[in-house]
Amino acid sequence: MPELRIAMLISGGGRTLANLLRVQEQGDLPGRIVLVVSNRERIPGNEIARQAGVPLVIVPSRGLSEETFAERVYAELDAYRINLVLLGGFLRRLPVRPDYRWRIMNIHPSLLPLFGGRGMYGERVHRAVLESGMKVSGCTVHFVTDELDRGPIILQACVPVEEDDTPETLAARVFAEECRIYPEAVRLFAAGRLVVEGQRVRILPVPAHGRVEEPS
């Protein structure tokens, strides 16, 4: 089977990128991150890509229409023959081109569909969770669609909300689970075990002979 060629799209600190590169280095990522696309010139995530020796392409989004920006991003993805796109703190909406349908994933720091949508990212999410009085929070890996944070859910993980939590302490607990389930979602994708049925993602079992067979 050809190697899974992965692209990461980033807008900030690059923590998710760093985690996936670490998992890749350990041999636990079924594929290779061969491209990082950033929409900002001066962010820590760019340096993480450079230090890891991963090709970095900066496509500044400021002042570009959504259509023009998307065209430039997809041109880079096509040039690198990308099989799977992973968003990691990417703060610009990317319309899904038909041939990339169910090949773009995002991770969000809440239990979607709660606390998602426009303007809900980073500390804002955790602050909103605490203000709501929720007793649990977590993270969600989902396929990206044209509706922000509403794509079919692949995996979720729960964490408790402690009585003395701050947005920072809750964020740290959630991020630990993000580091676990994002690579797992990639492994499931690479194994061909994810089947989208309407708004649901069904995870196919691994048969005794070790090969996944698509339902007829």
C-alpha positions in Angstrom: 0.0 0.0 0.0 1.4 3.5 -0.9 2.5 5.6 2.0 -0.2 7.9 3.4 0.9 11.5 2.5 -0.4 13.9 5.1 -0.6 17.7 5.1 -1.1 19.8 8.3 -2.8 23.2 8.1 -1.9 25.6 11.0 -2.5 29.1 12.2 -0.7 29.4 15.5 1.5 27.7 18.1 1.8 24.3 16.3 1.3 22.1 19.4 -0.8 19.6 17.5 1.7 19.5 14.7 4.5 18.9 17.2 2.5 16.1 18.8 1.9 14.4 15.5 5.5 14.7 14.5 6.5 13.1 17.7 4.1 10.2 17.1 5.5 9.9 13.6 9.0 9.8 14.9 8.0 7.0 17.3 6.7 5.0 14.3 3.1 5.1 15.5 1.7 7.2 12.6 0.7 5.3 9.5 2.0 7.8 7.0 4.2 10.9 6.9 3.6 14.6 7.2 5.0 15.8 4.0 3.7 19.3 4.0 2.7 22.1 6.4 0.5 24.9 5.1 0.4 28.1 7.3 -1.8 31.1 6.7 0.4 33.4 8.9 4.0 34.5 8.4 5.2 34.7 12.0 3.9 32.0 14.2 5.7 29.3 16.3 4.1 26.5 14.3 6.2 27.6 11.2 9.4 27.1 13.2 8.3 23.7 14.4 7.9 22.7 10.7 11.2 24.1 9.7 13.1 22.5 12.6 11.5 19.1 11.7 12.6 19.5 8.1 9.0 19.4 6.8 8.3 21.5 3.7 6.5 24.7 4.8 4.3 26.8 2.5 2.9 30.0 3.8 -0.3 31.1 2.1 -1.2 34.5 3.8 -5.0 34.7 4.1 -5.3 38.3 5.0 -7.0 40.3 2.3 -7.8 37.2 0.2 -11.3 36.1 -0.6 -12.3 32.7 0.7 -12.3 31.3 -2.8 -8.9 32.6 -3.8 -7.4 31.5 -0.5 -8.8 28.0 -1.0 -7.6 27.8 -4.6 -4.0 28.5 -3.4 -4.2 26.0 -0.6 -5.5 23.2 -2.8 -2.9 24.0 -5.4 -0.2 23.1 -2.8 -2.1 20.0 -1.6 -2.3 18.8 -5.2 1.3 19.5 -5.9 2.3 17.3 -2.9 -0.2 14.6 -3.8 -1.8 14.7 -0.4 -4.0 11.9 0.7 -5.2 13.3 4.1 -5.4 16.8 5.4 -5.2 17.5 9.1 -6.2 20.9 10.6 -4.4 21.8 13.8 -5.5 25.1 15.2 -6.3 26.4 11.6 -8.4 29.5 12.0 -9.5 30.0 8.4 -12.5 28.2 6.9 -11.5 25.9 4.0 -14.4 25.0 1.7 -14.2 21.3 0.9 -13.4 20.6 -2.7 -15.4 17.5 -3.9 -12.3 15.3 -4.4 -11.2 16.0 -0.8 -14.5 15.0 0.7 -13.9 12.8 3.8 -10.2 13.5 3.5 -9.9 16.5 5.7 -10.0 16.1 9.5 -10.1 18.7 12.3 -9.7 18.4 16.1 -11.8 20.7 18.3 -11.3 21.2 22.1 -14.9 20.4 23.1 -17.5 17.7 22.8 -19.1 18.8 19.6 -21.8 19.9 18.8 -21.4 21.8 22.1 -19.1 24.9 22.1 -18.3 24.9 18.4 -18.8 27.3 15.5 -17.5 30.7 14.6 -15.2 32.3 17.2 -15.0 29.2 19.4 -11.4 28.2 19.6 -8.6 27.9 22.1 -9.2 29.5 25.5 -12.6 30.8 24.4 -13.9 27.3 24.3 -12.6 26.3 27.8 -13.9 29.6 29.3 -17.3 29.0 27.8 -17.4 25.4 29.2 -16.5 26.6 32.7 -19.1 29.4 32.6 -21.8 26.9 31.5 -21.4 24.8 34.6 -20.6 21.6 32.6 -19.2 18.8 34.7 -17.4 17.2 31.7 -15.6 18.5 28.6 -13.4 16.9 26.1 -12.3 16.9 22.5 -13.6 15.8 19.1 -12.0 14.6 15.9 -14.4 15.1 12.9 -14.4 15.2 9.2 -14.5 18.8 7.8 -17.5 19.9 5.9 -18.5 23.4 4.7 -20.5 23.9 7.9 -18.1 24.9 10.6 -17.5 22.3 13.3 -20.5 20.3 12.2 -18.9 17.5 10.2 -19.4 13.8 11.0 -17.7 12.9 14.3 -14.9 10.3 14.2 -13.8 10.1 17.8 -14.4 11.9 21.1 -12.8 11.8 24.5 -14.2 13.1 27.8 -12.4 14.7 30.7 -13.8 15.8 34.0 -14.3 19.5 34.8 -12.8 20.0 38.3 -14.2 22.4 40.8 -11.1 24.6 40.8 -10.4 24.5 37.1 -9.3 27.5 35.2 -9.4 27.8 31.4 -5.7 26.9 31.4 -5.9 23.8 33.6 -8.9 22.5 31.7 -7.2 23.1 28.4 -4.2 21.1 29.5 -6.4 18.1 30.5 -8.3 18.3 27.1 -5.1 18.7 25.1 -3.7 15.5 26.6 -6.7 13.6 25.1 -6.3 15.5 21.8 -2.7 14.1 21.6 -4.1 10.6 22.0 -7.2 10.5 19.8 -5.9 12.5 16.7 -3.3 9.9 15.9 -5.8 7.2 16.5 -8.2 8.8 13.9 -5.3 8.9 11.4 -4.7 5.2 12.1 -8.4 4.3 11.5 -8.4 6.3 8.3 -5.2 4.6 7.0 -6.7 1.2 7.8 -9.8 2.0 5.8 -12.0 1.6 8.8 -14.0 4.8 8.6 -17.3 4.8 6.8 -19.5 7.9 6.7 -23.2 7.2 6.8 -25.1 10.4 6.7 -24.0 12.4 9.7 -22.5 9.4 11.5 -19.1 7.8 11.1 -19.1 4.0 11.5 -15.8 2.4 12.6 -15.4 -1.0 10.9 -14.1 -3.8 13.1 -10.9 -5.5 12.3 -11.7 -9.0 11.0 -9.8 -12.0 12.2 -7.6 -12.1 9.1 -6.6 -8.5 9.7 -8.0 -6.9 6.5 -10.9 -4.6 6.5 -13.6 -5.4 3.9 -16.0 -2.7 2.8 -19.7 -3.6 3.2 -21.3 -4.7 -0.1 
